[in-house]
Amino acid sequence: MSGRNDRWGAIAASVLAVMAASAVAPPAHAQTLERVRTTTALKFGYDPDARPFSFDAQQGRPDGYAVALCDRIADSLRAQLNLSKLDVEWVSLSGDAKLRAIQDGTVDLVCGAEPVTLSRRQQVSFSLPIFPSGTGALLNASAPLALREVLQYGEPSSRPVWRGAPARTILEHKTFSSIAGTTSEGWLSDRIKTFQLAATATPVSNYQQGIERVLDGRSAVLFGDMPLLMDAAARSDSSGNLIILERHFTYEPLGLELARGDEDFRLAVDRALSQTYAAQNFRAFFTTWFGQPDDAVVTFFRQTALPE
């Protein structure tokens, strides 16, 4: 009888020990700040093909608006954790590697231009928004005026809207491109299906490929993230032959990706971003990458920054 009691006592003690350990130890993904405090090291991921948000610069170091924001975050974390130094390792991420980087633990934060969507939030968490983006449209400067007006205003200005909508006839039998794997691709396919247009959606792998299709007439329009469209057009050798409409077809704020459930790390990141947006030099910081912000952009960042 004594041996049996000892056995049950040992089992009970083991169970209690496991329960105690579970109650004290946070989940692995929630230990970012503690690990940073111990190792004085961070891993930031970036997309090398997301100019002006992130791209490869000279000497193998990334550059761009999101990269510069993450540099500010590293400086803030160094101060928040009272560290004398904090080493940052930059990890280049492309394609599927970028999608899995947070869940696989490859990096602590993805410093890119990622739309904040509900489906993506099933896999990762997001910081405060870093940019008020959305889907834009790029056309050849020689594109018919009617096509430009339909995309910009919803109808051509040179003719009345008869039954059968001239807008529809202008959009049909056209080929439209978008960047494969982006929200712009899903939006374009949905629009064609919703309006039952006799049009073709042809995805492209990058902005340069999309611009080439617009220039040689294989695609009437390239849809993509507005700031990336603007940057790709500005850097194109044929920039004078391209136009970008002053219209956002969708509203998609961009954020930095981090692990779900790691609220302490997210709070530290959001604190750094809020301080950056509220700083007097933020307008100059923003201008480095995008030019002078208009009133709408200034209001966006003023409303995004959180008070202490």
N, C-alpha and C positions, 0 to 999 in steps of 0.2 A: 504493500500500500504506500509505503514511504517513497519507493522508487517511482511509482506512478505520479504521486504529487510533485516530486522533483521534476519529472518530465513536463507536466503541465505548467509548473512554475517557470521552467526554462523557456517554453513556448510563449508564455504570457510576457516574459521579460523581453523576448526578441520582438514581439509585436509592438510593445510599448516603445522600444528603442527606434523601430522604423517610423512609428507615428511621430515621435518627437523630432526625428531628423527631418521628416517631411514638413513638419510645422515650422521648423527653423530655417531650412534651406530654401531659397527662392528658386524658381525654375531657371534652367541654365541660361535661357535667352534674356533673363531679367537681371543679369549680373554684369552688364556692360560697364557701368561706372565703377564698380568694385574692381573689375579686372583691369580697367584703365588706371585706376589708382595704384594697383599693385605692379603692373607691368610698365606703366608710363608709355603706353603705345596704343595707337588707333589704326584701324584699317578703313580707308575710304575707297569706294569704288567709283569709277567714272566711265562714261561712254566716250570713246575716242572720236566718234563721228556725230556729235551733237552740238556743233558750233552754232551759236556763240556760248552755249551753256557749258560744254566741256569738249575738249579736243586735245590732241597731242601737240605740245609745243617743243621748243628746243631742249636738247639734253635730256630727253626722255621724261620730262615733267609735264603733267597736264596743266591746262590753263582754261579760262572761261569764267563766265558769271557764276555758275553753280560751284565751280572749283574755288573761286574766290570767297564765296559765301562759306564754304566748308573750312577754308583757312580761318575765317573769322570764328567759326564754331570751335575749332581746335584751340584758338587763343582763349576763347571764353571758358572752355572746359579746363584749360590749364589754370586759369584763375579760380574757377568755381571749386576745383579739387585741391587748390593750393599746392600745385606741383611745380618744382623748379624746372622741369623739362617735360615735353610730351612729343614723342616721335610719331610721325604720321607716315604710314605706308600707303602709297597710291596703287590701286589694282585696276588695270584696264579690263573693262567688261564689254562684250559685244554679244548681240543675239541672245541665245538661250542662257548664256552665262550670266547676263545681266538680270534675267528673269528669276534665276535661282540663287543669286548671290547672297541675299539676306537669309533665305530659308536654309541654305547650306552652311551658313556661318562664315562664308568666304570674306565678307566685309561687315563692318558695323553700320555703315551708312552709305547709301548710293547717292552720289553728288551728280545728278543728271537732270533731265527735263522730263519727268514722269507725270503724266496726267493722273490726277486723283480720281479714281473711279471706284464704284462699289465692288465690282468684280475683283479689282486688284487688291482692295482692302480685305478680301477674304484670305489673302496670302501674306500681306505685309501691312505695316502701319505707315503713316505719313506725318511729316512735320507740318508746321504752318505752311501755307502756300508761299512759293517763292516768286511766282510770276503769273499774271492774269492772261493765260493763253487761250487758244481755241483754233478751230479749223479755218484756214484762209484759202484763197484761190489765186493761182499764178497763171497768166495767159501770155501768149505772144502779143507784142504790141500791135501786130497787124490783124489781130482777131476782129471779127465783125463787131461793130458798135452794138448791134442788137443783142449779141451774146453777152457782152459786157454789161449791158443794162439789165438784162434778165437776171443775171447772177447778182448784180449789185442791188437792184430795186425790186425784183420779182416780176417785172414786165418791161417790154420795150416802150420807150417814150414816143416813138415815131408813128405808132399806129394804135387804134382803139383796141380794147380787149373784147373781141367778138366771142361768140359761142365757139368752143373748141380751143380757146386760149392760145394766142400766138406764141406765148412763152413756151408752150409745150412743143410746138413745131420747131422752134429754134433749138431746143435742147435735144430733140430726138435725132437718132442716127449719128450721134457724136460718140467719140471715145474719150472717157475721162480717166485720169490716173490718180492714184493715191499711194502713200508709202505703206508697203506691206507690213502687217502686224501692228499698225497704229489704230487709234480710235477714228482717224480720218477714213481709213479703209472701211471700217464698219459703218460709219455714218453715210458714206457714199453709196454703198450697196443697199442700205436701208432706204435712202431717198429714191434710188432708181426703182426699187421694188414697190415702195409706197405709192409713187405716182405712175407706176406701170409704164415707164419710159422705154422706148425702143432704143436704148443706149447701151454702150459697153463699158464695163469697169475693168481697167487693166492695171493691176498693182505694179509698182516698181520697187526695187530694193533700196534705193537711196535718192536723195534730192537731185543729184547731178544727172542721174539717169532720167528722172522725171522731167528735168529742164530740157534735156536733149530731145525728148519726145515732143515737148511743146514747141520747140524751135523748128523741128523738121516736119511738124504737122501731123505726126502720128496720134497725138493726143491734143484735144482742144483745151483742156484745163488740167492743171496739177493741183490737187488738194493736199494740204498738209498743215502741220503746226505753224501758225502765223510767224512767230519769230524765227523759226528755222527756215521757212520759205524766204523771208526777207534777207536773211544772212546769205543763203545760198544764191539768191538772185544778185545780191550786191557783189559777191565774189566771182560770179560768172564772167567769162570773157565776153559774153553777149548780153551783159546787163542792160544795155541801152535798148535791146529788143524785147525786154520783158516788162510786164506790169503786174502789180499785185493789187487786188481790189481792197478798198478800205471797208471791209466788212468781215466780221467774225460770224461764221455759220454755226458755230457751237461755242459755248463757254466752258473751258477746261482749265481750271487753275492747276499749276504744276507744283509738285512737292518733292521733298527728299524722302527716300524710302529707308525704313528701319524695321527692326523686328516687332511683331505684335506682342503686346503684353509688357513691354519694357518701358513702363511709364516714367521711371526716374530719368532714364536716358532721353526719352522724348521731351520731358520737361526741360532738361538742360539744353537740348538742341533748340527748342522753341524760345527759351530765354535768350539764347545767343542771337537768334534771328530777330526777335523783337527789339533787342538793344541795337542791332545793326540798322533796322528800318527806322528807328527813332533818332538815330545819330544825325547830327547836323551835316555830316559829309556824305550821307547816303545818296543824295541827288548826284553828286559828282561820281560816286562809286557806280551807280546805275548807268550814268552817261557813258562811262568807259566802254560798255558793251552794247548799248542800245540807242545812244543819242539822248537828247533832252527828253525827259518824260513829260507827257501831257497831263492835263488836270485829272483825267480819269485814272491814270496810273499812280499819280501822287496820292489820290484819295484811296486807292486800293491798298497801298502799303500803310497809309496812316490808319486805316480801319483794320488791317491785318495784325499789326503790332499789338501785343497784349501788355497791359500795365502790370506792374509788380503787385 
